[in-house]
Structures are given as C-alpha cells and as structure tokens.
Amino acid sequence: MLTRNLLLRLSESQSLKNFLTRFKSFNNVTRRFVAGEEIADAVEAIRALNKKGAGASFDHLGESIKSEAETRVEVGEYLRLLESIRDCELDSNVSVKLTQLGLDIDGELCLENARTIIEAAGRLGNFVRIDMEDSTKTGATIRIFERLRTDFDNVGIVIQSYLYRSEKDIDHLIEIGARVRLCKGAYNEPASVAFPRKADVDGNYVRLMEKLLESGKYHGIATHDEAMIAATKSHARARGVSADKFEFQMLFGIRRDLQERLIKEGYRVRVYVPYGRFWYPYFMRRLAERPANVGFVLRNMLKG
C-alpha cells in the first residue's frame, strides 16, 4: 500500500516528470502503456488490437483543464477522433474525462461540450464513455451523466469499486438503464470515502459486478485481476449470461497475454488506448495499480 500511495503522489510531481523524461529509455518504455502523442499513433495501435480480435476505446489524455478555450480544443480533438474511427473503419469508441470539457470551470460549459461530442458520436453510430476521476468529482460526474442520459442512448459511465458510495450509485444507474464500466479505481483516496483494504475493494467489486451482469444491460467489466475475471465468468455461467452480453475491458500494454486468452475463450475484450502529450499522470497511476510494473520500467531504463 505504501508503494501504491507513493506512486500516486509522484504522479503529481512535475519535477520528477522533467527528470525522468531526460532519459530516452524512460520515454521508450512509456510506449508500452501509452500509444503515443498523436491520433495517428493511437490509430495504429488500435488497428493492431482489432486484428487480434479486440475492440478499443480511444482516450485523449488530459484532465483538470482550466480555460474555456482549452476545452474547445479538446472537443475538436474528440470530433477528429470520431471521424478517424469512421474513416479507418476501426472497432473503437471513445472515453473522455469531464474535467477535459470544463467541469472545473462551469458545469453548463462542460455539459455543452459533452453534448457536442455525444451528438457527433451518435451521427457516426458510435458510443462515448464518461470516465470517472477522483472522489471529489464523482457526484458532479454522475449528475452531468444523468442529464446527458435523458437525451442520449450512446453514452455510458464508469464506477469505481473502492468508493463506499458505489453500490448505491450502481443501483441508481441500473434503475435508469445506464451502461457502466466497472473498475477498482486508481486515485489516492482517503479512508473516509474509500475502502483502504484491497480485500474490501475486491469484495465490493464482485458485488457490483454481479448486480451489473443481472441487470440485462451491456456493461464493461474492467480488470486485470484474474480472481475478479474468474468470479465474473462463474457468475455469468450461473445466471445464464452469455459471453456476448458483456465485455471485459483492459488497459493498453497491460496483461496482453490475458487479453488474448479471453478472446480465444470467446469473450469480448475492449482495450483502453490512451494517447496525448499529458501522459505522465496516467502512466504513474498505472504503475500504482500494479507496482510490479515498476521493476519492468527500471529494468528497461537500465538497458538504455
């Protein structure tokens, strides 16, 4: 837990980022987890995933944007993403954080920007996933999602099992027919709002997964944890939920072997493919989720 918390704190350190990016070997190893900085980089990564039978979700990295002009740039980027998916005939949707669209500036600005993206996705037959951020944004994210959900069917949301509130949130989202991506959560949260013990996070994950599978909607079960995957398979079999009624979701560059195995077993797999210049906080949170990856990074830096 100490290692995880330390890595999460370091994800906010600009000075550490500046130091590490001086090493070419560090920049090279980040490409295992981040597709690149441009749309074209992510397109190539998704083409390769599609050839292996996996779907994808584009994510342009960036969060906590502070100016209205910057939010418009993000909207333009997502419109180009959606056109790229169509033009390149990719099996992919898109994921976006509301702080990219102005959540920290003005709720109505954020809502307007999100509508623009979701409307464009609808015209192109695509789907938008609203990502979840740290717990201070959870309530606002769900409220804006609810407003979007009244007008659009092609929008979903993410819920994190490490938060105490998530079971009530899941019950409500199921009631309104929402499509949910369930994950464990990757931010450094206080014990006042989140389960501090992994066993409790896992137990809550299983409870929420079971509710989602029984809801009759198409959800994403996002995990690299083989115990959680086994629990999902078992519950699906027990409840007669076929493999085409949900999908496993995983992160780009993590457990590629497991992604391929699930595809061979007949399960649907979607891989979250991040790209963009603001990759450092995302990269460090991925290390925090699985500290064993730190060894991989250090070994490759030493080789360089």
N, C-alpha and C positions, 0 to 999 in steps of 0.2 A: 504494500500500500504506500510506503514511503517513496519508493521509486516512482510509482504512478503519480503521486501528488507533486513530486519534484519536477517530473517531466511536464506536467500540466502548468506549473508555474513558469518553467522555462519557455513554454510556448508563447508567453507574452513578452519575452526578452528580445528587444531589437538588437542590443549589443551582442548577444550570443549569436543571433542570426548573422549579423555582419561579420563576426569572427569565422563562423563555420563556412560561410559561402566564399571565403577566400580559398578554400580547398577545392580543387577541381573534382577530386574523388568524392567529396560530400555531395556536390551538385549532381554528379553522375548517379549516385545511389538513390537520390530522391526520385529519380525517374522510375524506380520500381513502384512507387506509391502514387506519383503524380504524373499524368500523361505528358505534360509539357506546359508551355506558356500560351500557346495559340490554339484556336479552334482546329486548325489542320492537324495538330499533334493529337488531339483527342479523337478526331475522326479516324485517324489511322489506328489508334488503339482500339476503338470500337469495332472497326472492320475486322480486326484480328479476333476479337471476342465473338462477334457474330459468326465467323467461320467455324468457331468451336461449339456453336450452339447456344451461346449465352446472349441474353439481351443486355441492355445497358441503360444507364441514366447519366446524362451529361450534368456536370456541376461546375459552373464558373466560380472559382474560389474568390471570396471577398466577403467581408462582414463588417458591421459597425460603421457603415458609411455615414458621413456627417453633413454632406451637402446635397441639395436637390439636384444640382447639375450632375453629380456623380451617379445618382440613382437613375437618371435618364440614360447615362452611358450603359449602365447595367441592363436596363430594359432593351436597349439596342442590341447588346451582345446576345441576349436571350432570343430576340427575334431572329438574329442571324443563325443562332444555334438551331432553332426550329426549321429554318429554311435549309440548313445543311443536312439535317436528318432526312428531310424530304428529297433533296437533290441527290444525296449519296445513297438513298434507299437503305438507311440504317434501321436496325431494330433497336430503337432507343427512345426514351422520353427525357425530361429534364427535371432537375432538382434546383430549388432556389431558397435562399435564406431571406426572411423578411427584412433583416437589417440591411441587406443589399438594396432594398427597394424603399428605404426611408422610415422604417419602424421607429428608429431613434430620433427622427426629425418631426414627423407628423403622421398620425395614423391614417388620415384620409389620403395623403400623398402615397403612402405605402399601399393602401387599398387600390387606388387608381392605377399605380404601376403594375400591381399583381393582376388586375383585371385585363390590362393591355396584353400581358404575356399569355394569360389563360385563354382569352378570346382568340389570339393568334394560333395557339395550340389547337383549339377546337376547330378552327377553319382547316387546319392541316391534319386533322384526325389524330392529334397527339394528346399527351397527358402531362400534367405538371404536379410535382410533389413539393409541398411546402416543408422544408426542413425545420427541425426543432433545434433551438440554440440553448443557452444556459437557462437555469430555472427562473431568472428574473424576466425572461421573455416568454415563458410558457403560456401564461394567461392571455397576454395580448395576441400571441400567435394563434391560439385556438379561437379567440373572438373574431379575428380577421378571417380565419379559415371558415368559420360558421357563416359569415356574411357572403363570402365567395361561394360557399356550397349551396346557398339558396338559389344562385343563378347559374351555376356550372356543375356538370357531372364529371368533367375531366380534370378534377383536382383532388389530391389526397394530402395527407398529413403524416407526420412522424410522432410517435410517442416513445418515451424513454422509461424503461422499467425500473431504473434506480430511484425515481421520484416517488414519494409516498402518495402523491395525488393521482398517479397514473391510472389506477384501477377505476376510479370514478370518471376520469376523462375517457377511458376506453368504453365504459358503459354508455356514456353520453354519445360518443362518436358512433358507436354501433347503432344506437337508437335513431340517429339522423342519417344512417346509411353511408357513412364515410368509409373511404378506403384508407387503411392505415399501414404504415411501415412501422413495425415494432423493432426497436433496438434497445441495447442496455443503457447507453448514454456515455458521453466522452468528455464531460466538463468536470472541473474541480468544484464539487458541491458540498455545502456544509451538512452536517448530520441533522440539522433542524429541518431540512427539506428532502434529504436523500438517504437511502439505506447505506450505512457505512460498511457493512459486511457483504462480501461477494455472494455468500450463500443466500442472503436475503434478496439481493438483486436477482440472482438466478431463480429463486423460488417465485418471485413476483413475475419474472419473465415467462415462466411456464404457465402461471395462472392466466396472464393476459393473452398469451398465445392460444390457450385453449378457448378462451372467450371469442377470439377473432376467428378461429377455424370453424366454430359452431355458428357464426353469425350469418353465413351464407353469402357474404361479400368476398371479393377477391383482394387479399391482403398480401403484404410483403413481410416475411419473417427474416429479419436481418441479423445474422450472427455468423461467427466463425467457430463458435464453441460446439464441439461435436456432441457434447452432452445435451445441449439445447436442440441441436438438429435431430438427435435420436428421439428426444421427447416429442418433437413436432411430428416426426414420421409415425411414432407409436400412436399419438392421439388422433392423427388423421386416419390411420387404419381403423382404430377402434370406433370412430364416429362415421366411418364410411365417406370421408372427404377425399376425393380423388386428387391425384398429383397435379391435375390441370386447374384446380380450384384455388391455388395459392402459389406463391413463388418464394424461393429462398433468395435473399439478397446479401451480397458481399462486397467488399471494398477492393478496388483495383490493386493488384500486386500482392494481396494477402490470401494465403491458402489457395493458390491456383490449383493445387492437386485436389483439394476438396471440391472446388467448383466443378472441375472436370468429372470427378467421380459422381457427383449428384446428377449431372447432365446424363451420364451413361446409365444411371439408375432410372432415368425417366422423369426426373424432377425439373421444373422450370427454375432457371437461375438468372438473376439480373445483377450486373456488376456496376457499382457506383464509380464513375470515371471523372475524377477531378482534374482541372487544368487551370492555368492562370498564373499571374505574377505573384499573387498573395498566397503562396503555397505553404509558407513556413508554419503558421499556427496549426493548419490542418495536419501537416507532416508530424509535428511534435505530438499532437493528440493521438495520432495513430500509434506512435511509439508508446505512449502512455497506456493505451488499451492493451498492448501486448509487449511488455518490456523486453521479452526475448528478442524482439527486433533490434534492440539497441546493440546487441552483440553482432548482428548482421551488419549494421551500419559501421560499427567500429572496425570490424574485420576488413570491410571493403575500403574504408578510408586508409587503413594501414597498407593495403595493397597499392594504393595510389601514391 
